[in-house]
Amino acid sequence: MKSNWNYPTTVWTGEDRSLDIIEACSFAKISSPLFVTDKDLITLPMTSKVLDNLKKRFKSIEVFSNFSGNPFGKNITEGVELYNKSKCDGVIAFGGGSALDVGKGIAFMNGQTRPIWDFEDIGDYWKRADDSKISPIIAIPTTAGTGSETGRASAIVNEETGVKKIIFHPKFMPTVVILDPKLTIDLPPRITAATGMDALAHNLEAFCAPGFHPMADGIALEGMKLIKNSLSEAVKNGNNLKARSEMLAAASMGSTAFQKGLGAIHSLSHPVNAQFNIHHGLSNAIFMPYVLTFNKSEISNKIISICDYLGLEKSFESFVNWTMDLREEFKIPHKISDVIDQDKMDLDKLSDMAFEDPSTGGNPKKLTKKDMKNMYEHSISGDLF
């Protein structure tokens, strides 16, 4: 089944929709694209197939792939140099969250005169940008996790400070999103699981964030239901295209929903992603039960609502146990100290970074630096709140 969606942007979904990329370029009025993907994907046959298809339409196509996970500001700068040198007029971002974030960053920054850090997601910093110079973007995710394809921001590490920053502008939103489940078939179970837990964290924190946003709440609930239905199947049977499609949809829904807000799962994750290059979905999965139990007094009723919709026993403990059962099924560690040497973790520094993270303001329970350190300590000991 194929269909076209128009919320929050134009989304083309279905098997082999990646073959429609030339049509997408026409729709976005892109005649000279920069193809952005990461170092690992550029060597894969599926990427070569997409590029071969593009070469049928474009006499030459520039490729930028000089980056990997948790990208740095310098990666955006290098991509912008190639973009402007080649006189490109749009970006095709192909890959996981890192590739999409870099592609969006290049499309955003190629016409700006201020440094990228001047557009951090603080107040109305985004208004500093010349939005007439932002290029169109086609986003094609090959993982089902970050949902960056439907997001208005990019997560980029400032190499000088070691801090992951959220760069925001409404026109970061891609013009066309292509969700093709066949592009995710070759994802190994470990990455399928970690990215799927990332999608769960997005939908979960969006639903639990305070404030009135029933559209985001409805999207987040259905996103979690799709994850409950399909994540385990996608991990066990990567060739199940229905499960892969539902996970791609759930990832896009999580990013759409978290315009309402995120929370401490992400606040705790971003510092360890930047400092230790830990996969974002993996760290979100590890921190999830500690943040849930810390927030229990503020979110119990919402969690019971989730249980009701997902068909789980209607109790806070049931939901926490479900998330922990998923981690155990996917062999995701219970403690952050299982993936980072505890002796290398400066908890005071990490807690400061977590407290300053933009996600902190969306946490259901008001947070202090002491709370951040306390949650890090629990994630090291393995004791829930």
Protein Blocks (a to p, Z undefined) as FASTA:
>chain_A
ZZddfbfbdcdedehklmmmmmmmmmnopabdcddddfklmmpmklmmmmmmmmmmpmba
cddfbbcehiafklmmmmmmmmmmnopabdcdeddfklmmmmmmmmmmmmccbdfklmcc
ehjlmmmpcfklpccdddddfbdfkommmccbdcdddfknopacddddfklpcfbdcddf
klmmmpcfklmmmmmmmmmmmmmmmmmpgcjdfklmmmmmmmmmmmmmmmmmmmmmmmlm
klmmmmmmmmmmmmmmmmnogcfklmmmmmmmmmnopafklmmmmmmmmmmmmmmmmmmm
mmmmmmmmnopacdfklmmmmmmmmmmmnopafbfklmbcfklpcfklmmmmmmmpmklm
mpmbacdfklmmmmmmmmmnopaZZ
